Amino acid sequence: MKEAHVFPGQGAQFSGMGKELYEQFPLAQQLFVQADAVLGFPLSEIMFTGSDEELKQTKVTQPAVFLHAYVAHRCLADREPDMVAGHSLGELTALVVNGCLSFEEGLVLVSHRAHAMQRACEAQASGMVAVLKFDDQVTEQVCADITDEVVVPANYNSPQQLVISGSLRGLEMAQERLREAGAKRLLPLNVGGAFHSPLMRPAQDELAEAIEQCHFRQPSCPIYQNATAQPSSDPETIKRNLLVQLTSPVRWAQSVRQMIADGATRFVEFGPGNALQGLIKRIDPDVEIEGK
């Protein structure tokens, strides 16, 4: 039996996140204090008492979700994982958990990523829309047929959920064509911009510099990366895939299927919310799933 540890991405945040861990575990207190010092602002205070609006800022959300998930793993994991994966931002948490990056390096990299993505979001009005209970291939074709605006598949979350990402006009055109093709449920997401699309190219260029400043080590177990849905243990491959991730789709459903094919029978989600548990259950209802 193999156990996979998985880590959520942006959108899982909530006011009060991490406070229970802070109050219960001295190690959690140390990590929160360290994170505040590394980042140079009171992230823990915003996590514990901040408003939804404060937490929704990409530059706050990403380090907050990363920190909560990592602290939860350090305090609550009862065994080492055989494999890890993270959804979008969660990939960085996974890389700290498996020792590829140090905690401080991971935190700094998340902060760089968040600020770079925030700037890319501010450069052009854009967004994301979830396409629910509809054929992925039809959605892919609709996006491919729109050539005068940016709109692409961004998150393959489960067999019943594909998120598209792009300019506001591109998303309007795609939604219109998807409805004509028979799509019934289209849900605009409350996010800052077109994540995992070509509109994140400026952020990718910024992140490349930050990645080069980090020392990527041989991980203790493979990470199934969003860009490829395949296991990676080579530090150079991991670095490349981490960079590509910003402008390419998150292949979450494919990653989970590959982990199951490689022997995972139990998945444990660490961090705020339970979104990944729900997605994994839809991908394969027979695997054991737990949240911590």
C-alpha positions in Angstrom: 0.0 0.0 0.0 1.4 3.4 -1.0 0.3 6.7 0.5 0.1 10.0 -1.5 0.2 13.3 0.3 -1.5 16.2 -1.6 -1.6 19.9 -1.1 -4.2 22.5 -2.2 -3.8 25.7 -4.2 -5.3 29.2 -4.2 -9.0 29.3 -3.3 -8.7 27.2 -0.2 -8.0 30.1 2.1 -10.4 31.3 4.9 -10.2 33.7 7.8 -8.9 31.9 10.9 -6.8 29.4 8.9 -3.9 27.9 10.8 -5.0 29.4 14.1 -5.9 26.0 15.7 -2.5 24.5 14.7 -0.8 27.6 16.1 -2.6 27.2 19.5 -2.0 23.5 19.7 1.6 22.8 18.5 4.8 24.7 19.6 6.3 23.7 16.3 3.5 25.4 14.5 4.2 28.6 16.5 7.9 28.4 15.5 7.0 28.0 11.8 4.5 30.9 11.8 7.0 33.2 13.5 9.7 32.2 11.1 7.4 32.8 8.1 6.5 36.3 9.3 10.2 37.1 9.7 11.2 35.7 6.3 8.4 37.5 4.5 8.7 40.8 6.4 5.0 41.2 7.1 2.6 39.6 9.6 1.2 36.9 7.5 0.1 34.9 10.5 -2.0 37.8 11.8 -3.8 38.1 8.4 -4.4 34.4 8.4 -5.9 34.3 11.9 -7.9 37.5 11.9 -7.9 39.1 8.4 -10.9 39.7 6.2 -11.8 37.6 3.2 -10.8 40.6 1.0 -7.3 40.7 2.6 -6.9 37.0 2.2 -8.0 37.1 -1.4 -5.0 39.1 -2.5 -2.8 36.8 -4.5 0.3 38.1 -2.7 -1.3 37.0 0.6 -3.3 34.0 -0.5 -0.4 32.0 -1.9 2.0 32.2 1.1 -1.0 31.7 3.4 -2.1 28.5 1.8 1.4 27.2 1.4 2.2 27.9 5.1 -1.0 26.3 6.4 -0.5 23.2 4.4 3.2 22.8 5.3 2.5 23.4 9.0 -0.3 20.9 8.9 1.9 18.3 7.4 4.7 18.9 9.9 2.3 18.6 12.8 -0.2 16.0 11.7 1.4 13.6 9.3 1.8 10.2 10.9 4.1 8.8 8.2 6.3 9.9 5.3 4.6 9.9 1.9 5.5 7.5 -0.9 4.6 10.2 -3.4 3.4 13.8 -3.3 1.5 16.2 -5.5 0.1 19.7 -5.2 -2.6 21.6 -7.1 -1.0 24.7 -8.8 0.5 26.6 -5.8 0.4 23.3 -3.8 3.2 21.9 -5.9 5.6 24.2 -4.0 4.3 22.8 -0.7 4.9 19.3 -2.0 8.5 20.2 -3.0 9.2 21.3 0.6 7.6 18.3 2.1 9.7 15.9 0.0 12.9 17.8 0.8 13.5 19.2 -2.7 13.4 22.7 -1.3 14.0 24.0 2.3 11.0 25.6 4.1 12.6 29.1 3.7 13.4 28.6 0.0 9.8 27.4 -0.6 8.3 30.3 1.2 10.5 32.9 -0.6 9.7 31.2 -4.0 5.9 31.3 -3.2 6.2 35.0 -2.4 8.0 35.7 -5.6 5.5 33.7 -7.6 2.5 35.5 -5.9 3.9 39.0 -6.6 4.8 38.1 -10.2 1.3 36.7 -10.8 -0.3 39.7 -9.1 1.5 42.0 -11.5 0.6 39.9 -14.5 -3.1 39.9 -13.4 -3.0 43.7 -13.1 -1.5 44.1 -16.6 -4.7 42.8 -18.3 -8.2 42.1 -17.3 -8.7 38.4 -17.3 -10.2 35.5 -15.4 -11.2 31.8 -15.3 -14.5 29.9 -15.8 -15.3 26.3 -14.6 -17.0 24.2 -17.2 -19.0 21.5 -15.3 -20.3 18.2 -16.5 -19.3 18.7 -20.1 -17.1 17.0 -22.7 -13.4 18.0 -22.3 -12.6 17.5 -26.0 -15.4 19.8 -27.0 -14.2 22.5 -24.6 -10.6 22.1 -25.9 -11.9 22.6 -29.4 -13.9 25.6 -28.6 -10.8 27.2 -27.0 -8.6 26.2 -30.0 -11.1 27.8 -32.4 -10.8 31.2 -30.8 -7.6 32.6 -32.2 -8.1 36.4 -31.9 -8.3 36.3 -28.0 -6.5 34.3 -25.3 -8.6 31.4 -23.9 -7.2 28.0 -23.0 -7.9 24.9 -20.8 -6.2 25.6 -17.5 -7.2 23.1 -14.8 -8.2 19.4 -15.6 -9.7 19.1 -12.1 -11.8 16.0 -12.4 -13.8 14.1 -15.1 -16.6 16.6 -14.6 -14.7 19.8 -14.2 -12.4 21.6 -16.6 -11.5 25.2 -15.9 -10.7 27.6 -18.8 -8.6 30.7 -18.5 -8.1 33.8 -20.6 -8.9 37.4 -21.4 -12.4 38.6 -20.4 -13.4 38.8 -24.1 -12.0 35.4 -24.8 -13.9 33.9 -21.9 -17.1 35.6 -23.1 -16.7 34.1 -26.6 -15.9 30.7 -25.2 -18.9 30.7 -22.9 -21.2 31.7 -25.8 -19.9 28.9 -28.0 -19.9 26.3 -25.2 -23.6 27.1 -24.5 -24.3 26.6 -28.2 -22.5 23.3 -28.0 -24.7 22.1 -25.1 -22.8 23.1 -22.0 -25.3 23.8 -19.2 -23.1 24.8 -16.2 -20.5 27.5 -16.6 -19.2 29.0 -13.4 -17.0 32.2 -13.4 -14.4 31.8 -10.7 -13.5 34.5 -8.1 -9.8 34.8 -9.0 -7.5 37.6 -9.8 -6.7 36.7 -13.4 -6.0 34.1 -16.1 -3.8 31.6 -14.2 -2.2 28.8 -16.2 -2.5 30.7 -19.5 -0.2 32.5 -21.8 -1.2 35.7 -20.0 1.1 34.6 -17.1 4.2 34.8 -19.4 5.5 37.9 -17.6 5.2 36.1 -14.3 7.0 33.1 -15.7 10.0 35.3 -16.7 10.2 36.7 -13.2 9.8 33.3 -11.5 12.7 31.9 -13.7 15.1 34.3 -11.9 13.8 33.4 -8.5 14.0 29.6 -9.2 17.7 30.0 -10.2 18.4 31.4 -6.8 17.2 28.3 -5.0 19.0 25.0 -4.4 16.9 22.1 -5.6 17.9 18.9 -3.9 17.2 15.2 -4.6 13.7 14.6 -3.2 12.9 11.8 -0.7 10.0 10.7 -2.9 8.7 11.5 -6.4 6.4 14.5 -7.1 3.7 14.2 -9.7 3.9 17.5 -11.4 1.0 19.5 -12.8 2.6 20.2 -16.2 3.2 16.5 -17.1 1.2 14.4 -14.6 4.3 12.1 -14.4 6.5 11.4 -11.4 9.7 13.5 -11.2 12.7 13.0 -8.9 15.4 14.8 -10.9 16.0 18.4 -9.6 16.6 19.9 -13.0 13.4 18.3 -14.4 11.4 19.5 -11.4 12.7 23.1 -11.9 11.7 23.1 -15.6 8.2 21.7 -14.9 7.7 24.2 -12.0 8.3 27.1 -14.4 6.3 25.6 -17.3 3.3 25.2 -14.8 2.5 28.9 -14.8 1.5 29.0 -18.5 0.3 25.4 -19.0 -2.7 23.4 -17.7 -2.8 21.8 -14.3 -3.3 18.2 -15.1 -4.7 17.2 -11.8 -7.1 14.4 -12.9 -4.3 12.9 -14.9 -1.8 13.1 -12.0 -4.2 11.4 -9.6 -4.8 8.6 -12.1 -1.1 8.1 -12.6 -0.5 8.0 -8.9 -3.1 5.3 -8.6 -1.6 3.4 -11.5 1.7 3.6 -9.6 0.3 2.0 -6.5 -1.3 4.8 -4.4 -4.3 3.4 -2.5 -4.6 6.2 0.1 -4.5 10.0 -0.4 -4.2 12.5 2.5 -4.8 16.2 1.9 -3.0 18.6 4.2 -4.0 22.3 4.5 -7.1 24.5 4.3 -10.4 23.1 2.9 -11.2 19.8 1.4 -11.4 20.6 -2.3 -8.8 18.0 -3.4 -10.6 15.2 -1.5 -13.7 16.0 -3.4 -11.9 16.0 -6.7 -10.0 12.7 -6.0 -13.3 11.1 -5.0 -14.8 12.0 -8.4 -11.6 10.8 -10.2 -11.7 7.4 -8.4 -14.3 6.6 -5.8 -12.5 3.5 -4.6 -9.4 5.0 -3.2 -9.1 5.9 0.5 -9.1 9.7 1.2 -8.5 11.7 4.3 -8.0 15.4 5.2 -5.8 16.9 7.9 
